Amino acid sequence: MNERDMKLLLDAQALKKIQVHYGVMSQGYMIVADGKPLETGKKETREFKTLDAAAKLLFKLGIADFAVKLKTTG
């Protein structure tokens, strides 16, 4: 899902769960909406260097309530 798709789903109130996950391998953060990661135009997972950067994008899209998941296993 890209940023445009996410905005359309938000406008339709079709998203239930927004999370920011920490990626150990990339040592960065990714946004996950209803289990699907936010992607770039090249269909690669969009990565953010800081939690603040991910939060700024979510705020820009109109999302003020999201969960942060620092440990993605176990």
Backbone as CSV, one residue per row, in Angstrom:
resi,resn,N_x,N_y,N_z,CA_x,CA_y,CA_z,C_x,C_y,C_z
1,MET,0.848,-1.161,0.000,0.000,0.000,0.000,0.896,1.226,0.000
2,ASN,0.606,2.178,-0.881,1.398,3.397,-0.914,0.675,4.510,-0.132
3,GLU,1.317,5.661,-0.054,0.774,6.765,0.742,-0.607,7.203,0.236
4,ARG,-0.776,7.234,-1.078,-2.059,7.632,-1.674,-3.167,6.646,-1.298
5,ASP,-2.862,5.349,-1.383,-3.839,4.317,-1.016,-4.232,4.440,0.453
6,MET,-3.226,4.694,1.298,-3.496,4.819,2.725,-4.438,6.005,2.989
7,LYS,-4.187,7.112,2.312,-5.033,8.298,2.490,-6.474,8.007,2.051
8,LEU,-6.631,7.300,0.939,-7.975,6.946,0.463,-8.700,6.056,1.473
9,LEU,-7.999,5.075,2.019,-8.592,4.187,3.017,-8.935,4.941,4.300
10,LEU,-8.077,5.889,4.676,-8.360,6.705,5.858,-9.609,7.546,5.658
11,ASP,-9.696,8.166,4.486,-10.866,8.993,4.184,-12.154,8.174,4.202
12,ALA,-12.059,6.908,3.810,-13.216,6.015,3.812,-13.417,5.343,5.174
13,GLN,-12.556,5.669,6.127,-12.583,5.069,7.466,-12.519,3.545,7.400
14,ALA,-11.660,3.057,6.504,-11.553,1.616,6.284,-10.349,0.994,6.973
15,LEU,-9.510,1.795,7.621,-8.357,1.242,8.331,-8.686,1.073,9.802
16,LYS,-8.324,-0.079,10.346,-8.634,-0.377,11.743,-7.426,-0.212,12.660
17,LYS,-6.227,-0.545,12.157,-5.063,-0.607,13.032,-3.830,-0.036,12.320
18,ILE,-3.238,0.997,12.912,-2.020,1.599,12.385,-0.917,1.377,13.410
19,GLN,0.203,0.828,12.960,1.335,0.597,13.850,2.617,1.086,13.195
20,VAL,3.575,1.457,14.030,4.928,1.733,13.569,5.800,0.637,14.166
21,HIS,6.436,-0.143,13.299,7.281,-1.257,13.733,8.747,-0.862,13.614
22,TYR,9.533,-1.331,14.569,10.981,-1.162,14.481,11.548,-2.366,13.756
23,GLY,12.327,-2.125,12.718,12.953,-3.206,11.962,14.390,-3.402,12.398
24,VAL,14.675,-4.497,13.049,16.014,-4.761,13.567,17.029,-4.832,12.424
25,MET,16.674,-5.487,11.349,17.605,-5.646,10.237,17.924,-4.314,9.567
26,SER,16.937,-3.468,9.404,17.160,-2.182,8.741,17.547,-1.094,9.731
27,GLN,17.380,-1.369,11.015,17.607,-0.411,12.083,16.854,0.883,11.813
28,GLY,15.609,0.723,11.437,14.734,1.844,11.173,13.299,1.448,11.459
29,TYR,12.373,2.285,11.085,10.958,2.085,11.376,10.160,1.963,10.089
30,MET,9.054,1.256,10.178,8.136,1.155,9.042,6.714,1.282,9.555
31,ILE,5.857,1.819,8.711,4.450,1.997,9.049,3.673,0.797,8.505
32,VAL,2.845,0.209,9.365,2.036,-0.953,8.980,0.568,-0.614,9.253
33,ALA,-0.248,-0.707,8.211,-1.680,-0.423,8.332,-2.460,-1.691,8.039
34,ASP,-3.192,-2.171,9.022,-3.959,-3.412,8.896,-3.109,-4.558,8.354
35,GLY,-1.871,-4.645,8.849,-0.983,-5.744,8.484,-0.205,-5.546,7.201
36,LYS,-0.418,-4.435,6.490,0.282,-4.186,5.226,1.241,-3.017,5.397
37,PRO,2.505,-3.192,5.009,3.469,-2.101,5.168,3.258,-0.994,4.136
38,LEU,3.582,0.218,4.546,3.578,1.347,3.616,4.740,1.139,2.656
39,GLU,4.497,1.348,1.357,5.512,1.074,0.345,5.877,2.326,-0.437
40,THR,7.037,2.264,-1.061,7.467,3.322,-1.968,6.816,3.091,-3.326
41,GLY,7.088,3.967,-4.259,6.568,3.803,-5.613,7.103,2.571,-6.310
42,LYS,8.237,2.068,-5.829,8.857,0.867,-6.412,8.425,-0.409,-5.704
43,LYS,7.382,-0.320,-4.894,6.821,-1.462,-4.154,7.779,-2.033,-3.121
44,GLU,8.694,-1.199,-2.615,9.582,-1.605,-1.535,9.042,-1.009,-0.239
45,THR,9.280,-1.676,0.875,8.810,-1.163,2.156,9.471,0.180,2.430
46,ARG,8.658,1.165,2.737,9.182,2.497,3.040,9.745,2.492,4.455
47,GLU,10.985,2.920,4.577,11.657,2.913,5.872,11.912,4.339,6.340
48,PHE,11.852,4.513,7.659,12.098,5.798,8.289,13.244,5.622,9.268
49,LYS,14.170,6.570,9.292,15.337,6.464,10.184,14.954,6.671,11.641
50,THR,13.938,7.494,11.876,13.541,7.779,13.255,12.048,7.579,13.439
51,LEU,11.666,7.353,14.672,10.254,7.249,15.018,9.553,8.579,14.753
52,ASP,10.245,9.679,14.997,9.672,11.000,14.744,9.313,11.190,13.270
53,ALA,10.165,10.712,12.377,9.902,10.853,10.940,8.642,10.085,10.543
54,ALA,8.483,8.885,11.073,7.279,8.095,10.785,6.043,8.781,11.364
55,ALA,6.163,9.295,12.584,5.034,9.973,13.232,4.640,11.235,12.474
56,LYS,5.606,11.961,11.943,5.305,13.177,11.174,4.484,12.855,9.936
57,LEU,4.838,11.768,9.248,4.062,11.381,8.065,2.643,10.992,8.466
58,LEU,2.508,10.219,9.534,1.173,9.827,9.982,0.348,11.052,10.363
59,PHE,0.964,12.001,11.043,0.259,13.226,11.425,-0.162,14.004,10.182
60,LYS,0.709,14.055,9.174,0.394,14.730,7.913,-0.822,14.094,7.237
61,LEU,-0.942,12.774,7.372,-2.076,12.061,6.782,-3.347,12.179,7.624
62,GLY,-3.218,12.744,8.819,-4.380,12.911,9.680,-4.537,11.834,10.736
63,ILE,-3.467,11.085,10.987,-3.504,10.013,11.983,-2.793,10.489,13.241
64,ALA,-3.525,10.558,14.342,-2.930,10.982,15.599,-2.863,9.824,16.599
65,ASP,-3.512,8.723,16.298,-3.569,7.583,17.213,-3.008,6.345,16.514
66,PHE,-1.831,5.909,16.984,-1.210,4.718,16.417,-0.386,4.036,17.494
67,ALA,-0.057,2.785,17.266,0.735,2.008,18.220,2.168,1.903,17.716
68,VAL,3.087,1.781,18.662,4.493,1.572,18.326,4.878,0.194,18.817
69,LYS,5.422,-0.608,17.935,5.823,-1.974,18.273,7.331,-2.081,18.088
70,LEU,8.071,-2.140,19.198,9.531,-2.170,19.120,10.068,-3.579,18.970
71,LYS,9.336,-4.563,19.450,9.764,-5.957,19.327,8.746,-6.689,18.475
72,THR,9.175,-7.239,17.340,8.225,-7.838,16.412,8.201,-9.355,16.480
73,THR,8.970,-9.961,17.372,8.939,-11.420,17.520,8.576,-11.791,18.940
74,GLY,8.037,-13.001,19.077,7.756,-13.585,20.373,6.921,-12.761,21.219
